[in-house]
Amino acid sequence: MAKLGAEDEQENNPVSLTEMKTIIKSLHRTPQPQDSYHLLSRPQQVVIFRLRTGHNRLNQHLHGKLHVVPSPMCSCGEAEQDTAHILRDCRNHQVLREEIWPLPESLHNKLYGPVAALQKTTNYISRSGLQV
């Protein structure tokens, strides 16, 4: 059958093999639902992902997992520097936190809420000067 097919006159197709593969793949790809996380820009997604997972540049992770810093304590001296402490309690960033979240906001909403809540969180991290 292959020999018979090869002997037939082939149609002239202006689409390259690479383009055809892309077209076929796009036709069979199921659309992903767009949750609030995926509506963020890529740099914002990185910040939220690092805060959610704890794999970040905060002292708790750098000390506990990587042994890069001598202590997991925050520079405020009150607690270990982790996501919850930075977003809720750290006195070093109290003024900024009250500016961004004038009303109390749950930690869950700051990390898993709607797009506006996630954008506030990334804005807070950016303005605080923290590297996550």
Steps between C-alpha positions, in 0.01 A plus 500: 500500500786737579653440157168567330455819701853616416437446128191724506547862415544699821306820546696821539449618859643844591485416874823370650512187714570706814200725436277200434608337830417822685157518337419138580615535863295816550188326368538218753602712801228544759466856632619542857266673742628844594515532877617817670861376526527452123365849432808654663814596312784250505708690764191528720436127464856427611457708817168337591632149425807554719290637785251213475759223495750647744781447250618858512778727620355561845722409795297199612561322170856625454594378848295181528548349156807664356703604809594825329409740780594451868146535637139462381402809702359812337693825532219627727606234753145387579463177301641286224490676165245300303207584272244531779722722712584734212140532379332528843725590791840650419527841667767609249230516232200599713448842338516359148270211594239743641528714187440207265246318720318767706248236611600160643557242228550127550828338405307258279346787305840668460641182343200332336239774457378683191735675260476834682603338830795321340611822332493677837723226641753529219491879530567470874798269445639728231465816704635337818834437331489132592645252255293186473 
